[in-house]
Amino acid sequence: MAYVITDKCTGCDTCRPECPVEAISGEAGELHHIDPDTCIDCGTCAGVCPEEAIIPGE
């Protein structure tokens, strides 16, 4: 399953450039989103999120 971004996201934009398949979208300062069809479930984004707002999907 794809990772998901929770409402704890502050839009810091740390995760977006780290995604190897560019599955994360969002503007700085706004809640980001992970496209589940593109996400390869690598967890890189979760590893760099300072808010711990990215979790494995169910």
MOPAC internal coordinates of N, CA, C and O (Angstrom, degrees):
PM7 1SCF
backbone

  N    0.0000 0     0.00 0     0.00 0    0    0    0
  C    1.4611 1     0.00 0     0.00 0    1    0    0
  C    1.5308 1   110.30 1     0.00 0    2    1    0
  O    1.2310 1   121.60 1   -28.95 1    3    2    1
  N    1.2763 1   114.54 1   151.05 1    3    2    1
  C    1.4628 1   121.37 1   179.45 1    5    3    2
  C    1.5279 1   110.67 1   -72.91 1    6    5    3
  O    1.2310 1   121.40 1   -25.83 1    7    6    5
  N    1.3159 1   114.93 1   154.17 1    7    6    5
  C    1.4539 1   120.17 1   173.00 1    9    7    6
  C    1.5251 1   108.61 1   -73.58 1   10    9    7
  O    1.2310 1   120.64 1   -22.92 1   11   10    9
  N    1.3329 1   116.39 1   157.08 1   11   10    9
  C    1.4650 1   121.49 1   178.33 1   13   11   10
  C    1.5230 1   109.30 1  -130.11 1   14   13   11
  O    1.2310 1   121.32 1   -26.58 1   15   14   13
  N    1.3086 1   115.08 1   153.42 1   15   14   13
  C    1.4602 1   121.02 1   178.20 1   17   15   14
  C    1.5228 1   108.05 1  -105.86 1   18   17   15
  O    1.2310 1   121.11 1   -55.54 1   19   18   17
  N    1.3205 1   115.48 1   124.46 1   19   18   17
  C    1.4617 1   120.93 1  -177.72 1   21   19   18
  C    1.5282 1   110.81 1   -85.46 1   22   21   19
  O    1.2310 1   121.41 1    -4.11 1   23   22   21
  N    1.3210 1   114.92 1   175.89 1   23   22   21
  C    1.4670 1   119.66 1  -179.93 1   25   23   22
  C    1.5250 1   113.04 1   -72.14 1   26   25   23
  O    1.2310 1   120.14 1  -178.99 1   27   26   25
  N    1.3381 1   117.33 1     1.01 1   27   26   25
  C    1.4663 1   120.58 1   173.51 1   29   27   26
  C    1.5311 1   111.32 1   -76.26 1   30   29   27
  O    1.2310 1   120.94 1   170.87 1   31   30   29
  N    1.3423 1   115.81 1    -9.13 1   31   30   29
  C    1.4712 1   120.87 1   179.99 1   33   31   30
  C    1.5198 1   110.36 1   -62.54 1   34   33   31
  O    1.2310 1   121.00 1   -48.53 1   35   34   33
  N    1.3385 1   115.70 1   131.47 1   35   34   33
  C    1.4579 1   121.02 1   178.39 1   37   35   34
  C    1.5269 1   111.91 1  -103.01 1   38   37   35
  O    1.2310 1   120.83 1   179.28 1   39   38   37
  N    1.3210 1   116.02 1    -0.72 1   39   38   37
  C    1.4642 1   119.72 1  -179.03 1   41   39   38
  C    1.5126 1   113.02 1    74.54 1   42   41   39
  O    1.2310 1   120.21 1  -150.07 1   43   42   41
  N    1.3152 1   117.21 1    29.93 1   43   42   41
  C    1.4729 1   120.80 1  -177.98 1   45   43   42
  C    1.5298 1   111.64 1   -68.32 1   46   45   43
  O    1.2310 1   120.37 1   160.73 1   47   46   45
  N    1.3338 1   116.90 1   -19.27 1   47   46   45
  C    1.4594 1   123.78 1   175.36 1   49   47   46
  C    1.5278 1   113.27 1    72.74 1   50   49   47
  O    1.2310 1   119.68 1  -162.43 1   51   50   49
  N    1.3187 1   118.21 1    17.57 1   51   50   49
  C    1.4524 1   121.02 1   177.92 1   53   51   50
  C    1.5262 1   111.44 1   -70.35 1   54   53   51
  O    1.2310 1   120.27 1   143.90 1   55   54   53
  N    1.3045 1   117.08 1   -36.10 1   55   54   53
  C    1.4651 1   121.74 1  -175.05 1   57   55   54
  C    1.5258 1   113.82 1   -75.45 1   58   57   55
  O    1.2310 1   119.81 1   140.78 1   59   58   57
  N    1.3079 1   117.96 1   -39.22 1   59   58   57
  C    1.4671 1   121.77 1  -171.36 1   61   59   58
  C    1.5260 1   113.68 1   -54.63 1   62   61   59
  O    1.2310 1   118.77 1   129.47 1   63   62   61
  N    1.3265 1   119.94 1   -50.53 1   63   62   61
  C    1.4691 1   118.64 1  -179.42 1   65   63   62
  C    1.5295 1   113.89 1   -70.45 1   66   65   63
  O    1.2310 1   119.63 1   164.35 1   67   66   65
  N    1.3231 1   118.31 1   -15.65 1   67   66   65
  C    1.4662 1   121.59 1  -179.73 1   69   67   66
  C    1.5232 1   112.84 1   -83.49 1   70   69   67
  O    1.2310 1   119.45 1   162.84 1   71   70   69
  N    1.3153 1   118.65 1   -17.16 1   71   70   69
  C    1.4668 1   121.92 1  -176.85 1   73   71   70
  C    1.5286 1   109.95 1   -69.95 1   74   73   71
  O    1.2310 1   120.00 1   -59.32 1   75   74   73
  N    1.3447 1   117.61 1   120.68 1   75   74   73
  C    1.4609 1   120.17 1  -176.41 1   77   75   74
  C    1.5314 1   114.30 1   -71.03 1   78   77   75
  O    1.2310 1   120.33 1   164.05 1   79   78   77
  N    1.3356 1   116.97 1   -15.95 1   79   78   77
  C    1.4718 1   119.69 1  -179.22 1   81   79   78
  C    1.5307 1   112.35 1  -117.07 1   82   81   79
  O    1.2310 1   120.58 1  -169.40 1   83   82   81
  N    1.3262 1   116.49 1    10.60 1   83   82   81
  C    1.4720 1   122.66 1   178.19 1   85   83   82
  C    1.5253 1   112.67 1    54.65 1   86   85   83
  O    1.2310 1   120.69 1  -135.26 1   87   86   85
  N    1.3323 1   116.29 1    44.74 1   87   86   85
  C    1.4598 1   122.01 1  -179.47 1   89   87   86
  C    1.5243 1   113.40 1   -85.66 1   90   89   87
  O    1.2310 1   120.11 1   171.16 1   91   90   89
  N    1.3316 1   117.39 1    -8.84 1   91   90   89
  C    1.4645 1   121.23 1  -175.50 1   93   91   90
  C    1.5194 1   110.19 1  -101.80 1   94   93   91
  O    1.2310 1   121.46 1   -48.13 1   95   94   93
  N    1.3271 1   114.81 1   131.87 1   95   94   93
  C    1.4600 1   119.76 1   177.12 1   97   95   94
  C    1.5247 1   109.10 1  -127.41 1   98   97   95
  O    1.2310 1   121.09 1   -21.81 1   99   98   97
  N    1.3076 1   115.53 1   158.19 1   99   98   97
  C    1.4552 1   121.45 1   178.76 1  101   99   98
  C    1.5080 1   110.93 1   146.75 1  102  101   99
  O    1.2310 1   121.56 1   -24.88 1  103  102  101
  N    1.3010 1   114.62 1   155.12 1  103  102  101
  C    1.4563 1   121.89 1   178.12 1  105  103  102
  C    1.5255 1   109.11 1   -96.00 1  106  105  103
  O    1.2310 1   120.63 1   -28.35 1  107  106  105
  N    1.3135 1   116.39 1   151.65 1  107  106  105
  C    1.4639 1   120.95 1   176.86 1  109  107  106
  C    1.5190 1   109.72 1   -56.21 1  110  109  107
  O    1.2310 1   120.39 1   -46.90 1  111  110  109
  N    1.3079 1   116.85 1   133.10 1  111  110  109
  C    1.4528 1   122.45 1   179.14 1  113  111  110
  C    1.5140 1   114.15 1    87.76 1  114  113  111
  O    1.2310 1   119.97 1   179.78 1  115  114  113
  N    1.3427 1   117.65 1    -0.22 1  115  114  113
  C    1.4601 1   121.67 1  -179.94 1  117  115  114
  C    1.5261 1   109.86 1  -124.02 1  118  117  115
  O    1.2310 1   121.00 1   -22.74 1  119  118  117
  N    1.3133 1   115.69 1   157.26 1  119  118  117
  C    1.4504 1   121.78 1   177.52 1  121  119  118
  C    1.5261 1   110.15 1   -58.02 1  122  121  119
  O    1.2310 1   120.15 1   -51.09 1  123  122  121
  N    1.3262 1   117.32 1   128.91 1  123  122  121
  C    1.4659 1   122.31 1   179.89 1  125  123  122
  C    1.5335 1   110.18 1   -90.49 1  126  125  123
  O    1.2310 1   120.90 1   -11.86 1  127  126  125
  N    1.3288 1   115.88 1   168.14 1  127  126  125
  C    1.4556 1   122.13 1  -177.34 1  129  127  126
  C    1.5275 1   109.48 1  -138.91 1  130  129  127
  O    1.2310 1   120.62 1   -36.87 1  131  130  129
  N    1.3272 1   116.41 1   143.13 1  131  130  129
  C    1.4604 1   122.08 1   175.22 1  133  131  130
  C    1.5216 1   108.53 1  -108.49 1  134  133  131
  O    1.2310 1   120.49 1   -54.06 1  135  134  133
  N    1.3152 1   116.67 1   125.94 1  135  134  133
  C    1.4633 1   121.99 1   177.48 1  137  135  134
  C    1.5308 1   107.61 1   -75.38 1  138  137  135
  O    1.2310 1   119.94 1   -66.81 1  139  138  137
  N    1.3326 1   117.73 1   113.19 1  139  138  137
  C    1.4693 1   119.90 1  -176.66 1  141  139  138
  C    1.5254 1   113.62 1   -66.02 1  142  141  139
  O    1.2310 1   119.92 1   157.02 1  143  142  141
  N    1.3133 1   117.76 1   -22.98 1  143  142  141
  C    1.4610 1   120.63 1   178.95 1  145  143  142
  C    1.5286 1   112.46 1   -77.65 1  146  145  143
  O    1.2310 1   120.69 1   159.32 1  147  146  145
  N    1.3308 1   116.28 1   -20.68 1  147  146  145
  C    1.4619 1   121.16 1  -178.87 1  149  147  146
  C    1.5279 1   111.98 1  -100.21 1  150  149  147
  O    1.2310 1   120.31 1   147.92 1  151  150  149
  N    1.3135 1   117.01 1   -32.08 1  151  150  149
  C    1.4659 1   122.78 1  -177.68 1  153  151  150
  C    1.5325 1   110.72 1   -57.23 1  154  153  151
  O    1.2310 1   121.04 1   -46.59 1  155  154  153
  N    1.3396 1   115.61 1   133.41 1  155  154  153
  C    1.4667 1   120.96 1   178.62 1  157  155  154
  C    1.5307 1   111.96 1  -103.12 1  158  157  155
  O    1.2310 1   120.35 1  -169.95 1  159  158  157
  N    1.3157 1   116.93 1    10.05 1  159  158  157
  C    1.4602 1   123.00 1   174.60 1  161  159  158
  C    1.5258 1   112.79 1    61.14 1  162  161  159
  O    1.2310 1   120.76 1  -141.34 1  163  162  161
  N    1.3413 1   116.14 1    38.66 1  163  162  161
  C    1.4666 1   119.50 1  -178.27 1  165  163  162
  C    1.5311 1   112.52 1   -84.27 1  166  165  163
  O    1.2310 1   119.87 1   154.75 1  167  166  165
  N    1.3309 1   117.85 1   -25.25 1  167  166  165
  C    1.4593 1   121.25 1   178.15 1  169  167  166
  C    1.5158 1   115.54 1    83.88 1  170  169  167
  O    1.2310 1   119.86 1  -177.09 1  171  170  169
  N    1.3162 1   117.87 1     2.91 1  171  170  169
  C    1.4647 1   120.63 1  -179.87 1  173  171  170
  C    1.5166 1   111.01 1   -57.95 1  174  173  171
  O    1.2310 1   120.51 1   136.79 1  175  174  173
  N    1.3075 1   116.63 1   -43.21 1  175  174  173
  C    1.4636 1   121.29 1  -178.52 1  177  175  174
  C    1.5267 1   111.92 1   -61.37 1  178  177  175
  O    1.2310 1   120.88 1   137.01 1  179  178  177
  N    1.3220 1   115.92 1   -42.99 1  179  178  177
  C    1.4632 1   120.18 1  -179.86 1  181  179  178
  C    1.5276 1   110.78 1   -63.79 1  182  181  179
  O    1.2310 1   120.64 1   146.06 1  183  182  181
  N    1.3142 1   116.38 1   -33.94 1  183  182  181
  C    1.4551 1   120.92 1  -179.19 1  185  183  182
  C    1.5134 1   114.62 1   -68.97 1  186  185  183
  O    1.2310 1   120.10 1   156.75 1  187  186  185
  N    1.3386 1   117.41 1   -23.25 1  187  186  185
  C    1.4628 1   120.05 1  -178.50 1  189  187  186
  C    1.5252 1   113.39 1  -105.40 1  190  189  187
  O    1.2310 1   119.59 1   173.02 1  191  190  189
  N    1.3179 1   118.40 1    -6.98 1  191  190  189
  C    1.4721 1   121.07 1  -176.52 1  193  191  190
  C    1.5310 1   111.10 1   -71.81 1  194  193  191
  O    1.2310 1   119.88 1   -64.22 1  195  194  193
  N    1.3374 1   117.84 1   115.78 1  195  194  193
  C    1.4660 1   119.96 1  -178.46 1  197  195  194
  C    1.5340 1   113.21 1   -71.80 1  198  197  195
  O    1.2310 1   120.22 1   161.95 1  199  198  197
  N    1.3171 1   117.19 1   -18.05 1  199  198  197
  C    1.4672 1   121.13 1  -179.13 1  201  199  198
  C    1.5272 1   112.88 1   -95.68 1  202  201  199
  O    1.2310 1   120.48 1   176.74 1  203  202  201
  N    1.3393 1   116.69 1    -3.26 1  203  202  201
  C    1.4745 1   122.17 1  -175.05 1  205  203  202
  C    1.5252 1   110.04 1    54.09 1  206  205  203
  O    1.2310 1   121.30 1  -138.61 1  207  206  205
  N    1.3405 1   115.11 1    41.39 1  207  206  205
  C    1.4637 1   121.77 1  -177.10 1  209  207  206
  C    1.5204 1   112.98 1   -93.33 1  210  209  207
  O    1.2310 1   120.12 1   178.67 1  211  210  209
  N    1.3309 1   117.37 1    -1.33 1  211  210  209
  C    1.4614 1   120.70 1  -178.25 1  213  211  210
  C    1.5189 1   108.75 1  -112.63 1  214  213  211
  O    1.2310 1   121.57 1   -55.54 1  215  214  213
  N    1.3382 1   114.61 1   124.46 1  215  214  213
  C    1.4606 1   120.51 1  -176.34 1  217  215  214
  C    1.5221 1   110.63 1  -131.85 1  218  217  215
  O    1.2310 1   120.24 1   -22.03 1  219  218  217
  N    1.3368 1   117.14 1   157.97 1  219  218  217
  C    1.4570 1   118.73 1   176.14 1  221  219  218
  C    1.5209 1   110.43 1   -63.01 1  222  221  219
  O    1.2310 1   120.55 1   -40.86 1  223  222  221
  N    1.3151 1   116.55 1   139.14 1  223  222  221
  C    1.4693 1   120.55 1   176.91 1  225  223  222
  C    1.5089 1   110.81 1   -73.51 1  226  225  223
  O    1.2310 1   121.60 1   -11.40 1  227  226  225
  N    1.3012 1   114.55 1   168.60 1  227  226  225
  C    1.4762 1   119.73 1  -178.89 1  229  227  226
  C    1.4979 1   110.32 1  -105.41 1  230  229  227
  O    1.2310 1   120.10 1   180.00 1  231  230  229

